[in-house]
Amino acid sequence: MTTAAERKYINIRKRLDQLGYRQTLTVECLPLVEKLFSDLVHTTESLRKSKLSAVKAEKESANFDFVLEPYKLENARLTKENNELYLELMKLREQSSQNIKELKTTLKKYAHETADLKFLNNQYVHKLKLLEKESKAKNERIQQLQEKNLHAVVQTPGGKKRSIAFRRQRMQIDEQVPPSEVSSYPVPQPDDPYIADLLQVADNRIQELQEEVHQLKEKLAVMESELRDYNQQIELREREIERLSVALDSGRSPDVLSLETRNKTNEKLIAQLNIQKEIKRKLSEMRDLEETMAKLQLELNLCHKEKERLSDELLIKSDLETVVHQLEQEKQRLNKKMESFAVTERELTLEVERMRLEHGIKRRDKSPSRLDTFLKGIEEERDFYKKELERLQHIIQRRSYSTNSTREKIPIFKALEKGDYNSEIHLIIRERDELQHMLERFERRMEDIQSNVKLLTAERDKLSVLYNEAQEQLHALRQESTQTTVSHNFISLMEKEKELALSDLRRIVAEKEALKEKFKNLQEMSIFEKSKLEKTIEHLTRVNHQHEDEKRELKSKMLILKETVESLENKAKLQAQKLTHVAGDSTHHKTEMNSLRLVNEQLQRSLDDCQHQLSKKRDELESAQSQINLLEEEIGKLHLQMTSQSEEAHVMKKTIGAIDKEKDFLQETVDEKTEKIANLQENLANKEKAIAQMKITVSEYESSMNQLKEMLSNRDREISSLRRQLDAVHKELDEIGRSKEVCFKENRRLQDDLATMARENQEISLELEAAVQEKEEMKSRVHNYITEVSRWESLMAAKEKENHDLLDRFQMLHNRAEDWEVKAHQAEGESSSVRLELLSIDTERRHLRERVELLEKEIQEHINAHHAYESQISSMAKAMSRLEEELRHQEDAKVAALNDMSSLRELCIKLDSGKDIMTQQLNSKNLEFEKVVVELENVKSEADLLKKQLSSERHTIKSLESLLATNRDKEFHSHLTSHEKDTEIQLLKEKLTLSESKLTSLSRENTMLRAKVAQLQTDHDAMKRQISTERYERERAIQEMRRHGLPTPPLSSTLRSPLHSPEHISC
C-alpha cells in the first residue's frame, strides 16, 4: 500500500467517524466510498442552495403579492362600477321598452279614433243624403202649393194690395176661420210589439259580441306584451350571465369551463323547454277560448270517461312515484359505493407511490397478501354492481312495458272519441310527452351511471392487473440488477418497451380525438334540438297569425252586421218620418177642408162666378171616384198580400219560437258545461301542483346528479393521474406479457437445466468446502505472520525480503480466496435465483390459469350481456315503430277532428247567416205590413173626407182667402228655413272636407308609422339571426381551438356587439 492511499484511507476514515459511520472499511472499497462521500457533499451543498433559493422565491412572491394588492383592489372597484353601470343600462332599457309600449298603446288609440272618425263621417254622409232627400221633397211640396195658390188671391181688409202680373180672382176675408168639427184622426200604432223586441235583442247581442271581441283583443295584446317582456328579460339575463362568465373564465382550467358550459347548455335547454311549455299553454288557452262554442254539445258523454282516464293516470303517477323513490334509494346506495370506491382508489394510489419509492425486499414480501385481499374485494364489488345493474334494467324494462301498455290504451280510447274534445286531448298528450321525457331522462342517466360503473370496474381490473405485473416486473428487475453484465436481449426489450409506449401514446391520442368527436356530435345534437325548438316556435307563431287573421275576418263581419243594422235603423227612421209627414198632411187636409167649407159658403153667394170652378170640381170628383175605385181594387190585392204575409209571419214566429227554445236549451247546456269546466280546471290546477312538486323533485335529483358528475370528474382526474403514474410501469408490463410466453417455453428447458445445476452445485459445494478450509488455514497463517511482525518490528530491516515474499504470497492467496468466495456467492445467488424463478413461474402459472378462467367467465358474461342488449334494442325498435304508428293514427285523428270542426263552424256560420236573413225578412215584411195598413187607413180617411168635401165645398170656399194667406206665410217661412238649411249644409260640407283632410293625414302618418315598425322588426329579426350565427360560429371556433389544444381567446367581440346597440334593443 502506498503512502497516498494510506493518507486517503486515514482522511476518509476520520470523516466517516466524524459523521458517525463506524463500520469497517476495506482498501478495495476506498474509491467507491470516496466517490459516495463527494456525492454526499455535493448533494448537501445543492440542498443548501435550493433552500436559499426557495427562501428567496418566497420573499419575492410575498413582495409580488404586496405589489399586486392595490391592483387587485382597483380591479375589484372597476368590476363593481362596471356591474353598477350595467344595471343602470338594464334599467334604462326597461324604461325604453315601457316607453315603446306606451307609444304603441297611444298609436292604437289614435287608430281607434281614426276608425271612429271614419264611422262618424259615414254617418254624416248618410244624414246629408237624407237631408237632401227631405229638401227635395219639401221643394216639390212647395211647388205643389205654389200651383194651388194660382187659383185665387186672398186679401184681408187691413192688408196691402199687391200688384199681380196676370188676372186672378180676389177674395176678401172679413172673419177668422171657424174651428173644425172633425178631430184629428189618430195615427194607428203597430199591434205586434215583437218587432221592437227583436231589434233590442239584436242590438244587445251585437253589443255583447263586441264586448267579447274587445276583451279577447285585450287578452291577446296583454299576452303578446307579456311574451315580449319575458323574451327581453331572458335575453338580458343571458347576456348578463355571458358577460359575468367571460369575466370569471380568465385563468381557469378547461375542465371547469367545459363543466360550466355543459351546465349552461342544460339550463338553456330547460329554459327553452319551459318557454315552449308556456307558449303551448297559452296557445291551448287561446284555442279553448275560440273553440268553446263548438265543444259545448260534445262534452256531456266524455266527462265520465275522462274521470276513468284520470283515475288510470293517477295510478300511473303513483307507480312513477314508487319508481322515483326506489331510484332515490339506489342513488344513495350508489353514492356510498362510489365513496368507498374512491377511498379504495386513493389507497391504491398511495400503495403504488410507496412501492415506487421503496425498492426493498420487505415490500415484495408484504404486497401480495394485500393485493389478494384488495382484488377479492374489487371482484366482490364488481359482482355486486353487475347484480344491481341487472336489477335496475329489469325494473326499467317493466316500467317501459307498463308505459307502453298505457300508451296503447290511450290512443285506442282517443281514436274512438276523435273530434270530441281537442283541448283535453292536447293537455293529455302534453302530460304524456312530459312523462315520457322524464322517463327517457331517467333511463339515460341510469345508462350513464351503468356505463360509468362498468368503466370504473374495468379500469379497476386493469389497475389490479397492472399492479401485479408491476410487482413481478420489479421483482425480475431486482434479480437482474445483481448481474453485472448487460445482454443484447435486455437492450432489445427496452427498444420494444419504447415502441409499445409510443403505440400506447398514439392509442391515447386516438381515444382523445374520439372523445372530442363524441363531444362535437353531442353539441351538434343540441344545436339540432335547438333548431327543432325554433321551428316549433315559428309554427306556433304562424298558427297565432292565422288566428289573428280569423279574428280580423270576424271583426269585418261584425262591421258589416253593424252597417246593416244601421241601415235598418235609418230605414225605420225614414218610415217614422214618412208617418209623421202623412199625419201632418192629414191635419193639413183637415184645415183645408175647413177653409173650403168657408169658401163654399162664400161661393154660394156668388154662384155665377164659380160655375166654371164647379165644373172643374165635378171633373176632379169623377177622377177622384175613378181613383177611389182603383184604390179599392188595390186594397183587395193588398188584403190578399196581407193574408199571405200574415201566414208567413205566423210561420216565422213559429220558427223564431223554436230557435228561442233551442237557445234556452243551449244556454242551459252552456251553464252545465261551465260548471263542469270549472271542476275540470280545479282538477287541472291540482294536477299542475303535483307536476310542479314532481319538477321540484326532478330538479333536486338533477342537482344531486350534477354533484355525482362532479365527483366522477374528480375521480376521473385521479384516475388520469394514476394513469400518468403507471405509464412507465405500463411500458414494462407489456414487455412482461411477451416475456411470459417465452417463460412458458423456457420452463421445460429450465427444468432440464435444474438437474445439471444440482449436480454442478454438489461439485461446487465440495470445492467450496476445500476452499473454506484453505481460507481458514491462510487466515491463521496471516494472524501468525501479523503477530510475528508485531513482535519482530525491530528485525524488519533485516528480514524485508522475506516479508515482501510473504506479502506477495499472501496477496496471491488472498486473491485466490476472494475469487473462490466470489464464485461461491455467485453459485449461491444463481441457485437461489433459479429457485425463486421456479417458484415465481409456478405462481405465475397459477395466476395465469386463474386469470384465464376469470377472463373466460367475463367473456361469457359480456356475450350474455351483448345478447341481452341486442334483445333490448330489438324490443326498443319495435316499441319505436309502434309509437310511430300511434303517432300517425293520432295525426290522422287530429286531421279528422279538425275537418269536423271546420264543417261544424261552416254549419254554425250558415245557421247564423240564415237566422240573420230570416230576421231581416221578418222586419222588412212587418214594416211593409205596417205601411200597407197605414196607407189603407189613409185611403179610407181620404175617401171619407172627399165625400164630406162634396157636401161641404160651399162652406169651404169662404175660408180659401185665409188659407192662401197662411200658405203664403208658410211659404215665406219655408223659404227662410230652406235658406238656413242650405247654409247649414254648406257648413257641414266644410266640416266634412276638414275631417277628410285630417283622416288622410292621419292615415298617411299611420302608414308611415307601420312602415317604420315593420322596418324595425325586420332589423330586429336580422340582428337576432346575426347574433345566433355569431354565437354558433364562436362555439364552433372555441371547440376547434380546444380540439387543437390552443388557448381560447377572450370573447369580447361577439358578446359586446349586441350589448352596445340600443337601437336593436329598443326594437
Secondary structure in CASP SS format (residue, H / E / C, confidence):
PFRMAT SS
TARGET T0000
AUTHOR 0000-0000-0000
METHOD secondary structure of the structure
MODEL  1
M C 1.00
T C 1.00
T H 1.00
A H 1.00
A H 1.00
E H 1.00
R H 1.00
K H 1.00
Y H 1.00
I H 1.00
N H 1.00
I H 1.00
R H 1.00
K H 1.00
R H 1.00
L H 1.00
D H 1.00
Q H 1.00
L H 1.00
G C 1.00
Y C 1.00
R C 1.00
Q C 1.00
T C 1.00
L C 1.00
T C 1.00
V C 1.00
E C 1.00
C C 1.00
L H 1.00
P H 1.00
L H 1.00
V H 1.00
E H 1.00
K H 1.00
L H 1.00
F H 1.00
S H 1.00
D H 1.00
L H 1.00
V H 1.00
H H 1.00
T H 1.00
T H 1.00
E H 1.00
S H 1.00
L H 1.00
R H 1.00
K H 1.00
S H 1.00
K H 1.00
L H 1.00
S H 1.00
A H 1.00
V H 1.00
K H 1.00
A H 1.00
E H 1.00
K H 1.00
E H 1.00
S H 1.00
A H 1.00
N H 1.00
F H 1.00
D H 1.00
F H 1.00
V H 1.00
L H 1.00
E H 1.00
P H 1.00
Y H 1.00
K H 1.00
L H 1.00
E H 1.00
N H 1.00
A H 1.00
R H 1.00
L H 1.00
T H 1.00
K H 1.00
E H 1.00
N H 1.00
N H 1.00
E H 1.00
L H 1.00
Y H 1.00
L H 1.00
E H 1.00
L H 1.00
M H 1.00
K H 1.00
L H 1.00
R H 1.00
E H 1.00
Q H 1.00
S H 1.00
S H 1.00
Q H 1.00
N H 1.00
I H 1.00
K H 1.00
E H 1.00
L H 1.00
K H 1.00
T H 1.00
T H 1.00
L H 1.00
K H 1.00
K H 1.00
Y H 1.00
A H 1.00
H H 1.00
E H 1.00
T H 1.00
A H 1.00
D H 1.00
L H 1.00
K H 1.00
F H 1.00
L H 1.00
N H 1.00
N H 1.00
Q H 1.00
Y H 1.00
V H 1.00
H H 1.00
K H 1.00
L H 1.00
K H 1.00
L H 1.00
L H 1.00
E H 1.00
K H 1.00
E H 1.00
S H 1.00
K H 1.00
A H 1.00
K H 1.00
N H 1.00
E H 1.00
R H 1.00
I H 1.00
Q H 1.00
Q H 1.00
L H 1.00
Q H 1.00
E H 1.00
K H 1.00
N H 1.00
L C 1.00
H C 1.00
A E 1.00
V E 1.00
V E 1.00
Q E 1.00
T C 1.00
P C 1.00
G C 1.00
G C 1.00
K C 1.00
K C 1.00
R C 1.00
S C 1.00
I C 1.00
A C 1.00
F C 1.00
R C 1.00
R C 1.00
Q E 1.00
R E 1.00
M E 1.00
Q E 1.00
I C 1.00
D C 1.00
E C 1.00
Q C 1.00
V C 1.00
P C 1.00
P C 1.00
S C 1.00
E C 1.00
V C 1.00
S C 1.00
S C 1.00
Y C 1.00
P C 1.00
V C 1.00
P C 1.00
Q C 1.00
P C 1.00
D C 1.00
D C 1.00
P C 1.00
Y H 1.00
I H 1.00
A H 1.00
D H 1.00
L H 1.00
L H 1.00
Q H 1.00
V H 1.00
A H 1.00
D H 1.00
N H 1.00
R H 1.00
I H 1.00
Q H 1.00
E H 1.00
L H 1.00
Q H 1.00
E H 1.00
E H 1.00
V H 1.00
H H 1.00
Q H 1.00
L H 1.00
K H 1.00
E H 1.00
K H 1.00
L H 1.00
A H 1.00
V H 1.00
M H 1.00
E H 1.00
S H 1.00
E H 1.00
L H 1.00
R H 1.00
D H 1.00
Y H 1.00
N H 1.00
Q H 1.00
Q H 1.00
I H 1.00
E H 1.00
L H 1.00
R H 1.00
E H 1.00
R H 1.00
E H 1.00
I H 1.00
E H 1.00
R H 1.00
L H 1.00
S H 1.00
V H 1.00
A H 1.00
L H 1.00
D C 1.00
S C 1.00
G C 1.00
R C 1.00
S C 1.00
P H 1.00
D H 1.00
V H 1.00
L H 1.00
S H 1.00
L H 1.00
E H 1.00
T H 1.00
R H 1.00
N H 1.00
K H 1.00
T H 1.00
N H 1.00
E H 1.00
K H 1.00
L H 1.00
I H 1.00
A H 1.00
Q H 1.00
L H 1.00
N H 1.00
I H 1.00
Q H 1.00
K H 1.00
E H 1.00
I H 1.00
K H 1.00
R H 1.00
K H 1.00
L H 1.00
S H 1.00
E H 1.00
M H 1.00
R H 1.00
D H 1.00
L H 1.00
E H 1.00
E H 1.00
T H 1.00
M H 1.00
A H 1.00
K H 1.00
L C 1.00
Q C 1.00
L C 1.00
E C 1.00
L C 1.00
N C 1.00
L H 1.00
C H 1.00
H H 1.00
K H 1.00
E H 1.00
K H 1.00
E H 1.00
R H 1.00
L H 1.00
S H 1.00
D H 1.00
E H 1.00
L H 1.00
L H 1.00
I H 1.00
K H 1.00
S H 1.00
D H 1.00
L H 1.00
E H 1.00
T H 1.00
V H 1.00
V H 1.00
H H 1.00
Q H 1.00
L H 1.00
E H 1.00
Q H 1.00
E H 1.00
K H 1.00
Q H 1.00
R H 1.00
L H 1.00
N H 1.00
K H 1.00
K H 1.00
M H 1.00
E H 1.00
S H 1.00
F H 1.00
A H 1.00
V H 1.00
T H 1.00
E H 1.00
R H 1.00
E H 1.00
L H 1.00
T H 1.00
L H 1.00
E H 1.00
V H 1.00
E H 1.00
R H 1.00
M H 1.00
R H 1.00
L H 1.00
E C 1.00
H C 1.00
G C 1.00
I H 1.00
K H 1.00
R H 1.00
R H 1.00
D H 1.00
K H 1.00
S H 1.00
P H 1.00
S H 1.00
R H 1.00
L H 1.00
D H 1.00
T H 1.00
F H 1.00
L H 1.00
K H 1.00
G H 1.00
I H 1.00
E H 1.00
E H 1.00
E H 1.00
R H 1.00
D H 1.00
F H 1.00
Y H 1.00
K H 1.00
K H 1.00
E H 1.00
L H 1.00
E H 1.00
R H 1.00
L H 1.00
Q H 1.00
H H 1.00
I H 1.00
I H 1.00
Q H 1.00
R H 1.00
R H 1.00
S H 1.00
Y H 1.00
S H 1.00
T H 1.00
N H 1.00
S H 1.00
T H 1.00
R H 1.00
E H 1.00
K H 1.00
I H 1.00
P H 1.00
I H 1.00
F H 1.00
K H 1.00
A H 1.00
L H 1.00
E C 1.00
K C 1.00
G C 1.00
D C 1.00
Y C 1.00
N H 1.00
S H 1.00
E H 1.00
I H 1.00
H H 1.00
L H 1.00
I H 1.00
I H 1.00
R H 1.00
E H 1.00
R H 1.00
D H 1.00
E H 1.00
L H 1.00
Q H 1.00
H H 1.00
M H 1.00
L H 1.00
E H 1.00
R H 1.00
F H 1.00
E H 1.00
R H 1.00
R H 1.00
M H 1.00
E H 1.00
D H 1.00
I H 1.00
Q H 1.00
S H 1.00
N H 1.00
V H 1.00
K H 1.00
L H 1.00
L H 1.00
T H 1.00
A H 1.00
E H 1.00
R H 1.00
D H 1.00
K H 1.00
L H 1.00
S H 1.00
V H 1.00
L H 1.00
Y H 1.00
N H 1.00
E H 1.00
A H 1.00
Q H 1.00
E H 1.00
Q H 1.00
L H 1.00
H H 1.00
A H 1.00
L H 1.00
R H 1.00
Q H 1.00
E H 1.00
S H 1.00
T C 1.00
Q C 1.00
T C 1.00
T C 1.00
V C 1.00
S C 1.00
H H 1.00
N H 1.00
F H 1.00
I H 1.00
S H 1.00
L H 1.00
M H 1.00
E H 1.00
K H 1.00
E H 1.00
K H 1.00
E H 1.00
L H 1.00
A H 1.00
L H 1.00
S H 1.00
D H 1.00
L H 1.00
R H 1.00
R H 1.00
I H 1.00
V H 1.00
A H 1.00
E H 1.00
K H 1.00
E H 1.00
A H 1.00
L H 1.00
K H 1.00
E H 1.00
K H 1.00
F H 1.00
K H 1.00
N H 1.00
L H 1.00
Q H 1.00
E H 1.00
M H 1.00
S H 1.00
I H 1.00
F H 1.00
E H 1.00
K H 1.00
S H 1.00
K H 1.00
L H 1.00
E H 1.00
K H 1.00
T H 1.00
I H 1.00
E H 1.00
H H 1.00
L H 1.00
T H 1.00
R H 1.00
V H 1.00
N H 1.00
H H 1.00
Q H 1.00
H H 1.00
E H 1.00
D H 1.00
E H 1.00
K H 1.00
R H 1.00
E H 1.00
L H 1.00
K H 1.00
S H 1.00
K H 1.00
M H 1.00
L H 1.00
I H 1.00
L H 1.00
K H 1.00
E H 1.00
T H 1.00
V H 1.00
E H 1.00
S H 1.00
L H 1.00
E H 1.00
N H 1.00
K H 1.00
A H 1.00
K H 1.00
L H 1.00
Q H 1.00
A H 1.00
Q H 1.00
K H 1.00
L H 1.00
T H 1.00
H H 1.00
V H 1.00
A H 1.00
G H 1.00
D H 1.00
S H 1.00
T H 1.00
H H 1.00
H H 1.00
K H 1.00
T H 1.00
E H 1.00
M H 1.00
N H 1.00
S H 1.00
L H 1.00
R H 1.00
L H 1.00
V H 1.00
N H 1.00
E H 1.00
Q H 1.00
L H 1.00
Q H 1.00
R H 1.00
S C 1.00
L C 1.00
D C 1.00
D C 1.00
C C 1.00
Q H 1.00
H H 1.00
Q H 1.00
L H 1.00
S H 1.00
K H 1.00
K H 1.00
R H 1.00
D H 1.00
E H 1.00
L H 1.00
E H 1.00
S H 1.00
A H 1.00
Q H 1.00
S H 1.00
Q H 1.00
I H 1.00
N H 1.00
L H 1.00
L H 1.00
E H 1.00
E H 1.00
E H 1.00
I H 1.00
G H 1.00
K H 1.00
L H 1.00
H H 1.00
L H 1.00
Q H 1.00
M H 1.00
T H 1.00
S H 1.00
Q H 1.00
S H 1.00
E H 1.00
E H 1.00
A H 1.00
H H 1.00
V H 1.00
M H 1.00
K H 1.00
K H 1.00
T H 1.00
I H 1.00
G H 1.00
A H 1.00
I H 1.00
D H 1.00
K H 1.00
E H 1.00
K H 1.00
D H 1.00
F H 1.00
L H 1.00
Q H 1.00
E H 1.00
T H 1.00
V H 1.00
D H 1.00
E H 1.00
K H 1.00
T H 1.00
E H 1.00
K H 1.00
I H 1.00
A H 1.00
N H 1.00
L H 1.00
Q H 1.00
E H 1.00
N H 1.00
L H 1.00
A H 1.00
N H 1.00
K H 1.00
E H 1.00
K H 1.00
A H 1.00
I H 1.00
A H 1.00
Q H 1.00
M H 1.00
K H 1.00
I H 1.00
T H 1.00
V H 1.00
S H 1.00
E H 1.00
Y H 1.00
E H 1.00
S H 1.00
S H 1.00
M H 1.00
N H 1.00
Q H 1.00
L H 1.00
K H 1.00
E H 1.00
M H 1.00
L H 1.00
S H 1.00
N H 1.00
R H 1.00
D H 1.00
R H 1.00
E H 1.00
I H 1.00
S H 1.00
S H 1.00
L H 1.00
R H 1.00
R H 1.00
Q H 1.00
L H 1.00
D H 1.00
A H 1.00
V H 1.00
H H 1.00
K H 1.00
E H 1.00
L H 1.00
D H 1.00
E H 1.00
I H 1.00
G H 1.00
R H 1.00
S H 1.00
K H 1.00
E H 1.00
V H 1.00
C H 1.00
F H 1.00
K H 1.00
E H 1.00
N H 1.00
R H 1.00
R H 1.00
L H 1.00
Q H 1.00
D H 1.00
D H 1.00
L H 1.00
A H 1.00
T H 1.00
M H 1.00
A H 1.00
R H 1.00
E H 1.00
N H 1.00
Q H 1.00
E H 1.00
I H 1.00
S H 1.00
L H 1.00
E H 1.00
L H 1.00
E H 1.00
A H 1.00
A H 1.00
V H 1.00
Q H 1.00
E H 1.00
K H 1.00
E H 1.00
E H 1.00
M H 1.00
K H 1.00
S H 1.00
R H 1.00
V H 1.00
H H 1.00
N H 1.00
Y H 1.00
I H 1.00
T H 1.00
E H 1.00
V H 1.00
S H 1.00
R H 1.00
W C 1.00
E C 1.00
S C 1.00
L C 1.00
M C 1.00
A C 1.00
A C 1.00
K C 1.00
E H 1.00
K H 1.00
E H 1.00
N H 1.00
H H 1.00
D H 1.00
L H 1.00
L H 1.00
D H 1.00
R H 1.00
F H 1.00
Q H 1.00
M H 1.00
L H 1.00
H H 1.00
N H 1.00
R H 1.00
A H 1.00
E H 1.00
D H 1.00
W H 1.00
E H 1.00
V H 1.00
K H 1.00
A H 1.00
H H 1.00
Q H 1.00
A H 1.00
E H 1.00
G H 1.00
E H 1.00
S H 1.00
S H 1.00
S H 1.00
V H 1.00
R H 1.00
L H 1.00
E H 1.00
L H 1.00
L H 1.00
S H 1.00
I H 1.00
D H 1.00
T H 1.00
E H 1.00
R H 1.00
R H 1.00
H H 1.00
L H 1.00
R H 1.00
E H 1.00
R H 1.00
V H 1.00
E H 1.00
L H 1.00
L H 1.00
E H 1.00
K H 1.00
E H 1.00
I H 1.00
Q H 1.00
E H 1.00
H H 1.00
I H 1.00
N H 1.00
A H 1.00
H H 1.00
H H 1.00
A H 1.00
Y H 1.00
E H 1.00
S H 1.00
Q H 1.00
I H 1.00
S H 1.00
S H 1.00
M H 1.00
A H 1.00
K H 1.00
A H 1.00
M H 1.00
S H 1.00
R H 1.00
L H 1.00
E H 1.00
E H 1.00
E H 1.00
L H 1.00
R H 1.00
H H 1.00
Q H 1.00
E H 1.00
D H 1.00
A H 1.00
K H 1.00
V H 1.00
A H 1.00
A H 1.00
L H 1.00
N H 1.00
D H 1.00
M H 1.00
S H 1.00
S H 1.00
L H 1.00
R H 1.00
E H 1.00
L H 1.00
C H 1.00
I H 1.00
K H 1.00
L H 1.00
D H 1.00
S H 1.00
G H 1.00
K H 1.00
D H 1.00
I H 1.00
M H 1.00
T H 1.00
Q H 1.00
Q H 1.00
L H 1.00
N H 1.00
S H 1.00
K H 1.00
N H 1.00
L H 1.00
E H 1.00
F H 1.00
E H 1.00
K H 1.00
V H 1.00
V H 1.00
V H 1.00
E H 1.00
L H 1.00
E H 1.00
N H 1.00
V H 1.00
K H 1.00
S H 1.00
E H 1.00
A H 1.00
D H 1.00
L H 1.00
L H 1.00
K H 1.00
K H 1.00
Q H 1.00
L H 1.00
S H 1.00
S C 1.00
E H 1.00
R H 1.00
H H 1.00
T H 1.00
I C 1.00
K C 1.00
S C 1.00
L H 1.00
E H 1.00
S H 1.00
L H 1.00
L H 1.00
A H 1.00
T H 1.00
N H 1.00
R H 1.00
D H 1.00
K H 1.00
E H 1.00
F H 1.00
H H 1.00
S H 1.00
H H 1.00
L H 1.00
T H 1.00
S H 1.00
H H 1.00
E H 1.00
K H 1.00
D H 1.00
T H 1.00
E H 1.00
I H 1.00
Q H 1.00
L H 1.00
L H 1.00
K H 1.00
E H 1.00
K H 1.00
L H 1.00
T H 1.00
L H 1.00
S H 1.00
E H 1.00
S H 1.00
K H 1.00
L H 1.00
T H 1.00
S H 1.00
L H 1.00
S H 1.00
R H 1.00
E H 1.00
N H 1.00
T H 1.00
M H 1.00
L H 1.00
R H 1.00
A H 1.00
K H 1.00
V H 1.00
A H 1.00
Q H 1.00
L H 1.00
Q H 1.00
T H 1.00
D H 1.00
H H 1.00
D H 1.00
A H 1.00
M H 1.00
K H 1.00
R H 1.00
Q H 1.00
I H 1.00
S H 1.00
T H 1.00
E H 1.00
R H 1.00
Y H 1.00
E H 1.00
R H 1.00
E H 1.00
R H 1.00
A H 1.00
I H 1.00
Q H 1.00
E H 1.00
M H 1.00
R H 1.00
R H 1.00
H C 1.00
G C 1.00
L C 1.00
P C 1.00
T C 1.00
P C 1.00
P C 1.00
L C 1.00
S C 1.00
S H 1.00
T H 1.00
L H 1.00
R H 1.00
S C 1.00
P C 1.00
L C 1.00
H C 1.00
S C 1.00
P H 1.00
E H 1.00
H H 1.00
I H 1.00
S H 1.00
C C 1.00
END
